[in-house]
Amino acid sequence: MPKDFSRTLRVADQIQRELADLINHEIKDPRIRMITLTGVEVDRDYVHAKIFYTTLGSKEDNFLVEKGLEHAKGFLRSSLSRRMKLRTIPQLKFVYDESVERGVRLSRLIDEAVAQEK
């Protein structure tokens, strides 16, 4: 494993921890609630970071969370720059993670199929 690849993973992990802390303790926006950061992908040059998140709310709630995160993006990035010792703080892009929702849907389908066989 190349040295820079493992560093990229460590940086992504630290960004995820710092953002989770910032969202839980610093963000006062009522739109951003019940959110879980599921992962972070950082470019090798640290210019861009994709932050994957999921919520427990409905589709409408997801839309509000997305708007709240977009609104807080500048604050979150500047707060990251104070917390992390990086030359470049990446531009943040929030992406809704549908994998949890998909997993619940597949689990429900499997349960229904098993129930129909009985």
N, C-alpha and C positions, 0 to 999 in steps of 0.2 A: 504494500500500500504506500503510495507516494506521501511524503511528509506534508505537502500542502493540502492533500485531500483530507487527512485526518485533522488538520488545523481548521479546514472549512467546516467539518462536522462539529468540532468543538465550538467554533464561533456560532454556528447555527443553534446549537444547544444552549449556549449562553444567551443568545438573542431571545430564544423562546422563554427561558426562565425570567429574564429581565422584563420582557413584554407582559408576561403573565402577572408579575408583581405590579408593574405599572398599571395595568388594566384593573386589577383588583383593589389597589390602594390609592391611585392618583386620579383616575378618570371618574368624573362626577356625572357624566352624560347618562341620563336615565335610559337611553336607547341601548346602551351597552350593558347587558346583564345576562347572567347565566350563560357565559361564553367559556368554551374550553379551547385552548390552543393545542392542536393535534400534531403540528409539525412545522418546521421552518426549513426552507431550501435557500441556500445562499450561493450566488455566483462565485466562481473562483477568484474574481477580482473584487469581490465585496461591493459591487455597484448596485445590485438588486437583491432583494430578499422576498421570497413568497412566504407569507405566513398563513398557514391553513388553520381554520377554526371551525367549530361546530357549536350549535346552540340547542337548547332543549325546547325552544319555542316553535310556533307555527311558521308558515311561509311568510306571513306578514311581519312577524317578529324578526325573522332572518333578514328581511329587507331593511327594517329599522336598524338592526345591529350593523349591517353593511354600511348604511349611511352614517351611523355614529362613528364607526371605525375610520371611514374616509375623512370625516371631519376632524378626528383626533390624530390623524397620521403625522402631521407636522410636530405636534406636541410630543408624540411617542418617539419620533426620530431624534428630536433635540434632547429628550430625556435619556435616550440610549447613548447619545454622544457624551453625556456627562458620566454615565455609569460604566462605559466600556472604553478600553484603551485601544482603539482602532484608528488608523490614519483616515480611513473612509468609512463612514456610517452608511449602510445601504439604503436605497430608496425602498420603502415598504409597500408591498402589494398584498392586500388581504384577499384570500380565496376561500370561499365556503367549501368545507370538506364534506362531501356527500357520502363518504365511505361508511360512516356510522349509520346514517339513514338507510343506505343500501343493505347493510348487514341486518338491520332490524327487519326490513322488508323481506329479505331472503329467509330469515329465521321464521317469520310468520308463514311464508309460503310452505316451508318444509313442515311446520307444525300442522298446517291445514291438510297437506298431502298425507301425512301419517294418520291424522284423525279420520280421513276419508277411507283409508285402507281398513280400519278397524270395524 
